[in-house]
Amino acid sequence: MPDTTDASERMIDEWTRTVQQRAERYQAMAAKVETLSITERSRDGLVEVTVDAKGLLTGVTIAESAQGRRMAEISQLIMRTVRAAQARLPELLQQAMAETIGTEDQAANKIFEDARRQFPAPPEDEQAPEEPRREMSFGPEDDEPPAPPPPQNPQPPPPRNSPPPRERPRGRSRDDDEDDFGGRSILS
C-alpha cells in the first residue's frame, strides 16, 4: 500500500505543479496583453489614434493641416483609423499568447477567435463620402427671382372693435372707503 500512496502523492504534486505553471503563464499573458496598445495613422497623415488592448480609444491626434476640412470628413477619418487599429489587435493578442501560453491552448484559441469577431479587418478601401457642393455668396443670386419691393404707402392696420379704455377717477371721495366696491360688501 505504501507504493500506491507514494504514487498518488507524486501524481497530486505533479498536477499541482502543472496547474501552478499554467496559472503563471496565464498571468504573464494577462500582464503582456494589459500593456498592449496600437497606434495607427491615417493614410494622409491627418489623424493618429491609439487604442488599448480592449480596443478602447486612448488617444487622438489631429494634424494642424486638417484645419479647414469638414468635420464630417474628419470624424469619418478618425473612425476609419480606429477600426484599422482595432483590426490589428487579434494579431498582437495571438502573438502575446504564443509567447506565454502557446498556441495549442483551447482557452487561448477561444480568446483569439473572439477578438477576431469583435475586431474584424476593415473594408479595403473605404471612401469618404462625396462632399456636398456648398457656396457662399454675399450678392444677389442670378438663379433666384428678386424679392418683391416693399409697398410704398403702407396701409394702417384696420381699427380694433374694442371699447375705449375707461378712465379711472383721480381722487377718492370721502364716501369711498378704499375698497373699490362702491361701499357695498362683496358678500351681500
C-alpha positions, 0 to 999 in steps of 0.5 A, a space after each residue: 500500500 505504501 507504493 500506491 500512496 507514494 504514487 498518488 502523492 507524486 501524481 497530486 504534486 505533479 498536477 499541482 505543479 502543472 496547474 501552478 505553471 499554467 496559472 503563471 503563464 496565464 498571468 504573464 499573458 494577462 500582464 503582456 496583453 494589459 500593456 498592449 496598445 496600437 497606434 495607427 495613422 491615417 493614410 494622409 497623415 491627418 489623424 493618429 489614434 491609439 487604442 488599448 488592448 480592449 480596443 478602447 480609444 486612448 488617444 487622438 491626434 489631429 494634424 494642424 493641416 486638417 484645419 479647414 476640412 469638414 468635420 464630417 470628413 474628419 470624424 469619418 477619418 478618425 473612425 476609419 483609423 480606429 477600426 484599422 487599429 482595432 483590426 490589428 489587435 487579434 494579431 498582437 493578442 495571438 502573438 502575446 499568447 504564443 509567447 506565454 501560453 502557446 498556441 495549442 491552448 483551447 482557452 487561448 484559441 477561444 480568446 483569439 477567435 473572439 477578438 477576431 469577431 469583435 475586431 474584424 479587418 476593415 473594408 479595403 478601401 473605404 471612401 469618404 463620402 462625396 462632399 456636398 457642393 456648398 457656396 457662399 455668396 454675399 450678392 444677389 443670386 442670378 438663379 433666384 427671382 428678386 424679392 418683391 419691393 416693399 409697398 410704398 404707402 403702407 396701409 394702417 392696420 384696420 381699427 380694433 372693435 374694442 371699447 375705449 379704455 375707461 378712465 379711472 377717477 383721480 381722487 377718492 371721495 370721502 364716501 369711498 372707503 378704499 375698497 373699490 366696491 362702491 361701499 357695498 360688501 362683496 358678500 351681500 
